[in-house]
């Protein structure tokens, strides 16, 4: 696996045209990332997890670009708010909308993770129950399988 690309140095901007280019880059990256996250959310909700996983490389690259641009915006926030107040306000508004989308996406992903974990735990419990010897305890009742004797299960991620 190649080493992660370091974030570019957020150099100070000195002209309005550089500031405009930075805001345009940030907004463009956010728009692309919003599209990918929206697709991922829809695919996970539709239980099309393999298709959603295929978006991961593109999502990771866009996230890297987003963090690079965000670092540059943060280091130049004074200049941006002073020289481009309308664009700066638009950037804040769009960022708030983006954060709402991210919260929704994370909720969907957490729900899918929880459901998957419940299914795996249920399957493991059922397999342990079926493979446990059926014996009677000292009380004359069937004994429950001990947790320590349960065998782990394995599954293949590739279908």
N, C-alpha and C positions, 0 to 999 in steps of 0.2 A: 504494500500500500504506500503510495507516495506521501511524502511529508506535506503537512498542511501549508498552504501559501500564507505567508505573514500578511497582516493587514497593511495596506499602504500607509505611508506616513501622511497624516492629515496636515498638509501645509497650509499656512495662512493664505487666504485669498485677498487680492488687493483691488480687483476691479468688479464693477457691476456685472460685466459679461461673464466673468468667472463664477460669480455668485449665481447668476441665472443658469449657467451650465450645471453647477452643483445641484441646485434645486430641481432642474429638469432630470438629471441623472437619478436623484433620489425618488422623485415621483414616478419615473419610468420603471425603476426597479421595484418599487412598491406595487405598481400596477401589475407587472409580470408575476410577482410573488403572490399577489392577491388571486390572480387567475389560477395558479398552480394549487394554492391552498384550497381554493373553492372546489377545484376538481377533486383533490384528495378527499375533502370532506364528503362530497357527494358520492364518491366511490366507496368510501368506508361505510357510509350510511346504507348503501345498497349491497353491502357485504361482498364487494368486489375487491378484496384485499390484495390480490396479486397485481391487479391493474394499478391499485393505489401505490403499491411498493415500487412499481416501475417509475413513478414520478420522483422518487427519492434523490437520484443524482442531480436532476434539474433543480429540484427544490433546494438542495444543499448549495449548489453554485449560486443560485439567486439569493439565498440567505447570506452567503459570504459577501456578495456584492452589496447587499442591503446594509450589513454591519460596517463595511468599508465606508459607504456613503454616509451612514449615520454618524460615524466617528468624525468625518470631515464636517458635517453639518454642526455637530456639537462643538467642535473646536472653533468654528466660525460663526457661532450663533449670534454674537454681538453685531458683527458686520451685517449678517443677513437681516436681523430685525431692524437695524438702523437704516440700511440702504434699500431693502426690499420688504417693507412691512406687510404688504398685501400677499406676496408670495410666501413669506414666512408664516403668516396666519393660515394660508391655504395648506401649507406643509403640516402645520400642527393639526388642523382639522382632518386631513387625510390620514395622518398618523393615528389619530383617535379612532377613526373608522377601521383602520387596519388592526388596531389592538382588539377591537370588538370581534372582528373576523377570526383573529388568532385564538381568542378565548373560546369561541364556538368550535373551532377546529380541535383545540386541545380537549374540550369536553367530549367530542365525538370519539377522538382517539382513546381517551381514558375509558370511556364506556366500552369500546370494542376490546380493549385490553382486559377489562374486568370480566366481560362475558367470556372471552377466550380462556382466561384463567379459571373461571368457574367450570367451564366445560371440561378442561383438562383435569382439574381436581375431582370432578364428579366421575370421570372415566377412571382415574387412578383409584378412587375409593371403591368403585364397583369391581374393578379387576382384583383389588386386594380382598374384597369380600368373597368373590368367587373362588379365589385361589387358596383361601385360608382353610385349614382342616376343620371339619365339622365335629367338634368334640363337646363333651359336657364337662362343666366345671364342678367344683365341690358342692355347689348348691343344687346340682341336678339339672341346671338350665344350660342351654347351649352357651358356650363362651364366645365372647366377641374377639375378633382378631386383634392382636396387639399391634400398635402403630409401628413398633420397631421391626416387626417381621414383614412389613409391607415391602414389596419389591418396587423399585422405581420403574417408571415406564419411559419409553423413548418413542419419538415420532419423527417422521421425515418432513422437512420443510419444503422439499421439492416434490412436486406431484407429477 
